[in-house]
Amino acid sequence: MDINLVSCDPELMSGALCFSGTRVPVKNLFDYLGGSSSLEDFLEDFPSVSREHAVTVLEAARNGLKADAAAA
């Protein structure tokens, strides 16, 4: 995943992987999408994360899964 997309600081949010420049854990996005919430719901509840940032993180995760599947 692109280093500029996410950050991990043990002093912030207990070291959770967060969207860069925010205190919003990336896990929250996946929890929303894995439940009954939409990307719109997530963006509304976490206005410090832009649509572009969220979509780019999702694309990076998808690409990581593709690379893992190709390597298997």
DSSP file (Angstrom, degrees, kcal/mol; ACC not computed):
  #  RESIDUE AA STRUCTURE BP1 BP2  ACC     N-H-->O    O-->H-N    N-H-->O    O-->H-N    TCO  KAPPA ALPHA  PHI   PSI    X-CA   Y-CA   Z-CA
    1    1 A M              0   0    0      0, 0.0     5,-0.1     0, 0.0    56,-0.1   0.000 360.0 360.0 360.0 139.9    0.0    0.0    0.0
    2    2 A D    >>  -     0   0    0      1,-0.2     3,-1.8     2,-0.1     4,-0.9  -0.316 360.0-134.6 -56.9 128.9    1.3    3.5   -0.8
    3    3 A I  T 34 S+     0   0    0      1,-0.3    -1,-0.2     2,-0.2     3,-0.1   0.769 103.8  58.4 -59.5 -27.4    3.0    5.0    2.2
    4    4 A N  T 34 S+     0   0    0      1,-0.2    -1,-0.3    16,-0.0    16,-0.1   0.623  98.1  60.9 -79.1 -12.5    1.1    8.3    1.6
    5    5 A L  T <4 S+     0   0    0     -3,-1.8    15,-2.1     1,-0.1     2,-0.3   0.859 113.3  18.5 -80.8 -36.7   -2.3    6.6    1.9
    6    6 A V  E  <  -A   19   0A   0     -4,-0.9     2,-0.3    13,-0.3    13,-0.2  -0.875  60.8-161.3-134.8 162.0   -2.0    5.4    5.4
    7    7 A S  E     -A   18   0A   0     11,-2.7    11,-3.2    -2,-0.3     2,-0.4  -0.971   5.9-158.0-142.3 158.6    0.0    5.9    8.5
    8    8 A C  E     +A   17   0A   0     -2,-0.3     9,-0.1     9,-0.2     8,-0.1  -0.932  17.4 168.3-141.0 112.3    0.7    4.0   11.7
    9    9 A D    >   -     0   0    0      7,-0.5     3,-2.2     3,-0.4     6,-1.0  -0.982  30.4-147.9-129.6 118.2    1.9    5.8   14.8
   10   10 A P  T 3  S+     0   0    0      0, 0.0     4,-0.2     0, 0.0    -1,-0.1   0.721 101.1  57.4 -58.2 -19.2    2.0    4.1   18.2
   11   11 A E  T 3  S+     0   0    0      3,-0.1     2,-0.5     2,-0.1     3,-0.1   0.596 102.1  62.8 -87.3 -11.8    1.1    7.4   19.8
   12   12 A L  S X  S-     0   0    0     -3,-2.2     3,-2.1     1,-0.2     4,-0.4  -0.957 121.8 -14.9-118.6 130.1   -2.1    7.9   17.8
   13   13 A M  G >  S-     0   0    0     -2,-0.5     3,-1.9     1,-0.3    -1,-0.2   0.835 118.3 -67.7  51.5  37.5   -5.1    5.6   18.0
   14   14 A S  G 3  S-     0   0    0      1,-0.3    -1,-0.3    -4,-0.2    -3,-0.1   0.764  94.5 -57.8  56.0  28.8   -3.0    2.9   19.7
   15   15 A G  G <  S+     0   0    0     -3,-2.1    -1,-0.3    -6,-1.0    -2,-0.2   0.594  90.3 159.4  82.3  10.3   -0.9    2.4   16.6
   16   16 A A    <   -     0   0    0     -3,-1.9     2,-0.5    -4,-0.4    -7,-0.5  -0.338  53.3-100.2 -64.9 148.5   -3.9    1.5   14.4
   17   17 A L  E     -A    8   0A   0     -9,-0.1     9,-2.9   -11,-0.1    10,-0.6  -0.606  55.3-177.0 -69.7 117.7   -3.4    1.8   10.6
   18   18 A C  E     -AB   7  25A   0    -11,-3.2   -11,-2.7    -2,-0.5     2,-0.2  -0.803  36.1 -92.2-120.4 158.0   -5.1    5.2    9.8
   19   19 A F  E >   -A    6   0A   0      5,-2.5     3,-1.9    -2,-0.3     5,-0.4  -0.527  62.8 -95.3 -61.6 131.6   -5.8    7.2    6.8
   20   20 A S  T 3  S+     0   0    0    -15,-2.1    -1,-0.1     1,-0.3     3,-0.1  -0.203 109.2  17.4 -53.7 138.0   -2.8    9.6    6.5
   21   21 A G  T 3  S+     0   0    0      1,-0.3    -1,-0.3    -3,-0.1     2,-0.3   0.527 117.3  78.3  77.8   6.0   -3.4   13.0    8.1
   22   22 A T  S <  S-     0   0    0     -3,-1.9    -1,-0.3     2,-0.1    -4,-0.1  -0.796  77.0-129.5-133.1 175.9   -6.4   11.7   10.1
   23   23 A R  S    S+     0   0    0     -2,-0.3    -3,-0.1    -3,-0.1    -7,-0.1  -0.023  71.3 119.5-111.2  25.6   -7.1    9.7   13.2
   24   24 A V        -     0   0    0     -5,-0.4    -5,-2.5    24,-0.1    -2,-0.1  -0.832  63.0-132.4 -97.6 113.9   -9.5    7.5   11.3
   25   25 A P  B >>  -B   18   0A   0      0, 0.0     3,-1.1     0, 0.0     4,-0.7  -0.398   8.6-134.7 -64.0 138.3   -8.5    3.8   11.3
   26   26 A V  H >> S+     0   0    0     -9,-2.9     4,-1.4     1,-0.3     3,-0.9   0.838 104.0  69.5 -60.0 -33.4   -8.6    2.1    7.9
   27   27 A K  H 3> S+     0   0    0    -10,-0.6     4,-2.7     1,-0.3    -1,-0.3   0.835  88.2  64.2 -54.9 -34.2  -10.4   -0.8    9.6
   28   28 A N  H <> S+     0   0    0     -3,-1.1     4,-2.6     1,-0.2    -1,-0.3   0.896  99.4  52.3 -59.0 -40.3  -13.4    1.5   10.1
   29   29 A L  H <X S+     0   0    0     -3,-0.9     4,-2.5    -4,-0.7    -1,-0.2   0.943 112.2  44.2 -60.8 -47.5  -13.9    1.7    6.3
   30   30 A F  H  X S+     0   0    0     -4,-1.4     4,-2.2     1,-0.2    -2,-0.2   0.858 111.8  53.7 -68.3 -34.1  -13.8   -2.1    5.9
   31   31 A D  H  X S+     0   0    0     -4,-2.7     4,-1.1     2,-0.2     6,-0.2   0.920 110.2  47.7 -63.5 -43.3  -16.2   -2.5    8.9
   32   32 A Y  H ><>S+     0   0    0     -4,-2.6     5,-1.3     1,-0.2     3,-0.6   0.951 115.7  43.4 -60.4 -50.0  -18.7   -0.1    7.4
   33   33 A L  H 3<5S+     0   0    0     -4,-2.5    -1,-0.2     1,-0.2    -2,-0.2   0.810 111.7  54.2 -70.0 -28.7  -18.5   -1.8    4.0
   34   34 A G  H 3<5S+     0   0    0     -4,-2.2    -1,-0.2    -5,-0.2    -2,-0.2   0.685 112.8  48.2 -76.9 -18.3  -18.7   -5.3    5.6
   35   35 A G  T <<5S-     0   0    0     -4,-1.1    -3,-0.1    -3,-0.6    -4,-0.0   0.157 118.5 -70.2 -95.4-144.2  -21.8   -4.3    7.5
   36   36 A S  T   5S+     0   0    0      2,-0.0     2,-0.2    -2,-0.0    -3,-0.1   0.275  97.8 103.3 -99.7  11.8  -24.9   -2.7    6.1
   37   37 A S      < -     0   0    0     -5,-1.3     2,-0.2    -6,-0.2    -2,-0.1  -0.575  59.0-139.0 -96.6 158.7  -23.3    0.7    5.5
   38   38 A S     >  -     0   0    0     -2,-0.2     4,-2.1     1,-0.1     5,-0.1  -0.546  31.6-102.1-106.0 172.5  -22.2    2.3    2.3
   39   39 A L  H  > S+     0   0    0      1,-0.2     4,-2.8     2,-0.2     5,-0.2   0.880 124.6  57.4 -59.8 -37.9  -19.1    4.3    1.3
   40   40 A E  H  > S+     0   0    0      1,-0.2     4,-2.1     2,-0.2    -1,-0.2   0.906 105.0  50.2 -59.7 -42.4  -21.4    7.3    1.5
   41   41 A D  H  > S+     0   0    0      2,-0.2     4,-2.2     1,-0.2    -1,-0.2   0.929 111.2  48.7 -61.2 -45.7  -22.3    6.5    5.1
   42   42 A F  H  X S+     0   0    0     -4,-2.1     4,-1.9     1,-0.2    -2,-0.2   0.940 112.0  48.1 -59.7 -48.8  -18.6    6.2    5.9
   43   43 A L  H  < S+     0   0    0     -4,-2.8    -1,-0.2     1,-0.2    -2,-0.2   0.850 111.4  50.8 -63.8 -34.7  -17.7    9.5    4.3
   44   44 A E  H  < S+     0   0    0     -4,-2.1    -1,-0.2    -5,-0.2    -2,-0.2   0.897 114.3  43.3 -67.9 -40.2  -20.5   11.2    6.0
   45   45 A D  H  < S+     0   0    0     -4,-2.2    -2,-0.2     1,-0.3    -1,-0.2   0.717 122.6  38.4 -79.2 -21.4  -19.5    9.9    9.4
   46   46 A F    ><  +     0   0    0     -4,-1.9     3,-2.1    -5,-0.2    -1,-0.3  -0.635  65.3 169.5-129.1  73.7  -15.7   10.6    8.8
   47   47 A P  T 3  S+     0   0    0      0, 0.0    -1,-0.1     0, 0.0    -4,-0.1   0.629  70.6  72.0 -65.4 -12.8  -15.6   13.9    6.9
   48   48 A S  T 3  S+     0   0    0      2,-0.1     2,-0.6     1,-0.0    -5,-0.1   0.608  87.5  75.1 -76.9  -9.2  -11.8   14.1    7.4
   49   49 A V  S <  S-     0   0    0     -3,-2.1    -3,-0.1    -6,-0.2     2,-0.1  -0.908  80.2-142.1-103.4 123.4  -11.4   11.3    4.8
   50   50 A S     >  -     0   0    0     -2,-0.6     4,-2.5     1,-0.1     5,-0.2  -0.435  20.0-117.9 -79.7 157.8  -12.0   12.3    1.2
   51   51 A R  H  > S+     0   0    0      1,-0.2     4,-2.9     2,-0.2     5,-0.3   0.926 117.0  52.8 -57.3 -45.4  -13.8   10.1   -1.3
   52   52 A E  H  > S+     0   0    0      1,-0.2     4,-2.4     2,-0.2    -1,-0.2   0.903 109.3  48.5 -58.8 -43.1  -10.6   10.0   -3.4
   53   53 A H  H  > S+     0   0    0      2,-0.2     4,-2.2     1,-0.2    -1,-0.2   0.934 113.4  46.6 -63.9 -46.8   -8.6    8.9   -0.4
   54   54 A A  H  X S+     0   0    0     -4,-2.5     4,-2.3     1,-0.2    -2,-0.2   0.928 114.0  47.2 -62.3 -45.7  -11.1    6.1    0.6
   55   55 A V  H  X S+     0   0    0     -4,-2.9     4,-2.6     1,-0.2    -1,-0.2   0.892 110.9  52.2 -64.7 -39.3  -11.4    4.8   -3.0
   56   56 A T  H  X S+     0   0    0     -4,-2.4     4,-2.3    -5,-0.3    -1,-0.2   0.894 109.2  49.6 -65.0 -39.3   -7.6    4.8   -3.4
   57   57 A V  H  X S+     0   0    0     -4,-2.2     4,-2.3     2,-0.2    -2,-0.2   0.916 111.4  49.4 -64.6 -42.3   -7.2    2.8   -0.2
   58   58 A L  H  X S+     0   0    0     -4,-2.3     4,-2.5     1,-0.2    -2,-0.2   0.911 111.5  48.8 -62.6 -41.9   -9.8    0.3   -1.4
   59   59 A E  H  X S+     0   0    0     -4,-2.6     4,-2.7     2,-0.2    -1,-0.2   0.896 110.2  51.4 -64.7 -39.6   -8.1    0.0   -4.8
   60   60 A A  H  X S+     0   0    0     -4,-2.3     4,-2.0     2,-0.2    -1,-0.2   0.896 110.6  48.7 -64.5 -39.6   -4.7   -0.5   -3.1
   61   61 A A  H  X S+     0   0    0     -4,-2.3     4,-2.1     2,-0.2    -2,-0.2   0.920 111.7  49.4 -65.1 -43.2   -6.3   -3.3   -1.0
   62   62 A R  H  X S+     0   0    0     -4,-2.5     4,-2.4     1,-0.2    -2,-0.2   0.927 111.1  49.5 -60.6 -45.2   -7.8   -4.9   -4.1
   63   63 A N  H  X S+     0   0    0     -4,-2.7     4,-2.3     1,-0.2    -1,-0.2   0.868 108.7  53.3 -63.7 -36.3   -4.5   -4.7   -5.9
   64   64 A G  H  X S+     0   0    0     -4,-2.0     4,-2.2     2,-0.2    -1,-0.2   0.894 109.1  48.8 -64.5 -39.8   -2.8   -6.3   -2.9
   65   65 A L  H  X S+     0   0    0     -4,-2.1     4,-2.4     2,-0.2    -2,-0.2   0.893 110.2  51.5 -66.7 -39.4   -5.3   -9.2   -3.0
   66   66 A K  H  X S+     0   0    0     -4,-2.4     4,-2.4     2,-0.2    -2,-0.2   0.920 110.4  48.6 -61.6 -43.8   -4.7   -9.7   -6.7
   67   67 A A  H  X S+     0   0    0     -4,-2.3     4,-1.7     1,-0.2    -2,-0.2   0.898 111.8  49.4 -64.6 -40.1   -1.0   -9.8   -6.2
   68   68 A D  H  X S+     0   0    0     -4,-2.2     4,-1.0     2,-0.2    -1,-0.2   0.903 111.8  48.6 -64.2 -41.5   -1.4  -12.3   -3.4
   69   69 A A  H  < S+     0   0    0     -4,-2.4     3,-0.3     1,-0.2    -2,-0.2   0.888 110.8  50.5 -66.9 -38.7   -3.7  -14.5   -5.5
   70   70 A A  H  < S+     0   0    0     -4,-2.4    -1,-0.2     1,-0.2    -2,-0.2   0.835 110.0  50.6 -67.7 -31.5   -1.3  -14.4   -8.4
   71   71 A A  H  <        0   0    0     -4,-1.7    -1,-0.2     1,-0.2    -2,-0.2   0.704 360.0 360.0 -78.6 -19.5    1.6  -15.4   -6.2
   72   72 A A     <        0   0    0     -4,-1.0    -1,-0.2    -3,-0.3    -2,-0.2   0.483 360.0 360.0 -78.4 360.0   -0.3  -18.4   -4.8
